[in-house]
Amino acid sequence: YPITARQTDAAGNVSSNAATITVVIDKTAPASPTISGINSGTYATSQSFTVSGESGATIEYSLDGGNTWTNYSSTVTLTSDGTYTITARQTDAAGNVSSNAATITVVIDQTASAAPTISGISSGTYATSQSFTVSGENGATIEYSLDGGSAWTNYSSEVTLTSDGTYTITARQTDA
């Protein structure tokens, strides 16, 4: 609304108009901003995202589901191992705050798993069948090999060696 004023004195003299003041009433919150360039998932490398919103709005993002907020100015890159719950919000010029953008959960895991543990068997020559188990990181995919790593089999339970032969047992794991 453009507002201006003038006055008339008792003698009927009319002043010039006062400087115009423009007032905008905006009670409507802006739409949630858009987070781009990243999807929920687990990644073994750094991940980046951008946030866009209404022109002139102040945009903030959160990496912990909205507990703490950081002003957004340019691409955000997640470089440290950890779980991030990304969301964003924007505040328009009138101070109206949007609802939070839909959360995106990202796990950065750049650290290789330690070697799994083979238990229940030792190097040696035996006249009877031998069994072993493999344990590793919780949630990891564990595989074992009976030929030193040429062929791999997914591990799910105790393995029993019943046939004559020489076995070179090794195991590996891939974290979640």
Backbone torsions as a table, in degrees:
resi	resn	phi	psi	omega
1	TYR	NA	121.0	174.1
2	PRO	-81.9	130.0	-178.9
3	ILE	-121.2	134.9	175.0
4	THR	-141.7	166.7	-178.6
5	ALA	-146.3	157.3	172.3
6	ARG	-150.3	166.6	-179.7
7	GLN	-134.6	154.2	176.4
8	THR	-122.3	128.4	-179.6
9	ASP	-84.2	178.3	-175.9
10	ALA	-61.5	-26.0	-179.2
11	ALA	-86.1	-2.1	178.6
12	GLY	91.7	6.1	177.5
13	ASN	-75.4	131.7	-177.8
14	VAL	-104.6	130.6	178.7
15	SER	-75.8	167.8	170.9
16	SER	-74.8	163.3	-179.5
17	ASN	-68.3	143.8	173.0
18	ALA	-70.7	162.7	176.3
19	ALA	-57.3	140.1	-178.7
20	THR	-74.3	137.1	175.3
21	ILE	-114.2	129.0	178.1
22	THR	-104.8	128.3	-179.5
23	VAL	-118.8	131.0	176.2
24	VAL	-114.5	126.0	174.6
25	ILE	-100.8	119.8	-178.3
26	ASP	-135.0	102.6	179.9
27	LYS	-103.2	4.2	-174.4
28	THR	-98.6	125.8	177.1
29	ALA	-69.1	144.7	176.8
30	PRO	-70.5	163.9	174.6
31	ALA	-65.6	160.1	175.7
32	SER	-62.1	144.0	176.7
33	PRO	-70.0	170.0	-178.4
34	THR	-109.5	128.0	175.6
35	ILE	-97.6	127.2	-175.8
36	SER	-128.2	157.0	172.0
37	GLY	89.3	4.0	-177.6
38	ILE	-148.7	147.8	176.6
39	ASN	-128.9	156.8	175.0
40	SER	-59.2	142.7	177.9
41	GLY	157.0	-178.9	177.7
42	THR	-110.5	131.2	-174.6
43	TYR	-129.8	144.8	178.0
44	ALA	-95.7	3.4	178.9
45	THR	-133.8	165.1	176.2
46	SER	-58.1	150.2	179.5
47	GLN	-129.9	148.6	-178.4
48	SER	-126.6	155.2	175.5
49	PHE	-149.2	161.1	175.0
50	THR	-124.1	161.6	178.0
51	VAL	-131.5	134.1	177.5
52	SER	-128.8	152.1	-179.1
53	GLY	-157.4	-160.6	-177.2
54	GLU	-65.0	138.9	177.6
55	SER	-58.7	131.4	178.0
56	GLY	85.6	-5.2	-179.8
57	ALA	-82.6	155.4	172.0
58	THR	-92.3	122.9	-177.2
59	ILE	-106.9	136.5	176.2
60	GLU	-127.1	153.2	175.2
61	TYR	-129.7	159.1	178.4
62	SER	-132.1	141.2	177.5
63	LEU	-105.1	1.0	-178.1
64	ASP	-127.3	35.2	175.3
65	GLY	75.2	14.7	176.7
66	GLY	105.0	7.8	177.4
67	ASN	-76.1	-39.9	176.7
68	THR	-129.8	147.5	-174.6
69	TRP	-124.7	146.0	178.0
70	THR	-129.2	135.7	176.9
71	ASN	-63.2	134.1	-179.8
72	TYR	-91.2	133.6	176.3
73	SER	-133.2	-27.8	179.4
74	SER	-160.6	-178.7	-177.3
75	THR	-47.6	135.3	177.4
76	VAL	-104.8	130.5	178.6
77	THR	-117.4	127.4	177.9
78	LEU	-93.6	111.8	-174.5
79	THR	-111.4	-20.7	-176.3
80	SER	-93.7	145.0	174.7
81	ASP	-58.8	141.4	177.5
82	GLY	154.0	177.3	177.5
83	THR	-105.8	128.9	-178.9
84	TYR	-120.5	131.3	174.3
85	THR	-111.8	97.7	-170.2
86	ILE	-89.4	134.1	170.9
87	THR	-148.6	172.5	-179.9
88	ALA	-150.2	159.4	175.4
89	ARG	-147.5	164.9	177.5
90	GLN	-138.7	150.3	178.1
91	THR	-120.4	123.6	-178.8
92	ASP	-80.0	176.4	-176.1
93	ALA	-59.4	-25.7	-179.6
94	ALA	-85.1	-5.9	-179.7
95	GLY	93.8	5.6	177.2
96	ASN	-75.1	133.3	-177.7
97	VAL	-105.7	132.6	178.6
98	SER	-72.6	168.6	167.8
99	SER	-74.6	162.3	-179.9
100	ASN	-70.9	145.5	172.9
101	ALA	-65.6	155.4	176.6
102	ALA	-55.6	138.1	-177.5
103	THR	-74.2	148.3	175.9
104	ILE	-124.7	120.3	-178.5
105	THR	-100.7	123.9	-176.4
106	VAL	-126.5	132.3	173.4
107	VAL	-112.2	123.8	174.2
108	ILE	-103.3	120.5	179.3
109	ASP	-135.9	94.3	-177.0
110	GLN	-99.9	3.1	-176.4
111	THR	-99.4	124.6	179.2
112	ALA	-67.6	148.1	177.2
113	SER	-68.2	152.8	171.7
114	ALA	-71.0	162.6	178.1
115	ALA	-64.4	141.3	176.6
116	PRO	-69.9	170.2	-177.9
117	THR	-109.4	128.6	174.8
118	ILE	-97.5	125.3	-176.0
119	SER	-126.7	156.3	172.4
120	GLY	90.7	3.4	-178.3
121	ILE	-148.7	148.9	177.1
122	SER	-131.6	159.4	175.6
123	SER	-60.2	143.7	178.1
124	GLY	157.0	-178.7	177.5
125	THR	-113.2	131.2	-173.4
126	TYR	-130.5	149.1	177.4
127	ALA	-97.2	-3.3	-179.0
128	THR	-126.6	165.5	175.7
129	SER	-59.0	150.7	179.7
130	GLN	-128.0	146.4	-179.3
131	SER	-125.7	154.9	175.8
132	PHE	-148.4	160.7	174.0
133	THR	-124.6	161.7	178.0
134	VAL	-130.3	133.9	177.2
135	SER	-129.2	152.3	-178.2
136	GLY	-158.9	-160.5	-177.8
137	GLU	-63.1	138.0	178.8
138	ASN	-57.9	129.0	178.5
139	GLY	85.4	-5.2	-178.9
140	ALA	-78.1	156.1	171.4
141	THR	-90.2	120.5	-177.3
142	ILE	-107.9	136.2	176.6
143	GLU	-128.9	153.1	175.3
144	TYR	-130.5	158.9	178.6
145	SER	-132.2	141.4	177.5
146	LEU	-103.0	-0.8	-177.2
147	ASP	-125.9	32.1	175.9
148	GLY	78.6	10.4	175.8
149	GLY	110.5	8.2	177.2
150	SER	-77.0	-40.7	179.8
151	ALA	-126.5	139.4	-175.9
152	TRP	-120.4	145.6	178.2
153	THR	-128.9	137.0	176.0
154	ASN	-64.3	134.3	-179.9
155	TYR	-91.7	134.1	176.1
156	SER	-134.1	-27.1	-179.7
157	SER	-159.6	177.7	-177.8
158	GLU	-48.6	139.5	179.6
159	VAL	-109.4	132.4	178.4
160	THR	-116.7	128.5	178.8
161	LEU	-95.8	114.7	-175.0
162	THR	-113.9	-21.7	-176.0
163	SER	-91.0	148.2	173.5
164	ASP	-60.4	145.2	177.5
165	GLY	152.0	173.6	177.1
166	THR	-105.7	128.3	-177.5
167	TYR	-117.7	129.1	173.2
168	THR	-110.5	97.2	-169.6
169	ILE	-89.5	131.0	172.6
170	THR	-144.6	164.8	-179.6
171	ALA	-144.3	157.0	176.7
172	ARG	-145.9	161.9	177.2
173	GLN	-140.4	149.5	175.4
174	THR	-119.4	122.6	-176.9
175	ASP	-72.2	163.6	-175.2
176	ALA	-64.7	NA	NA
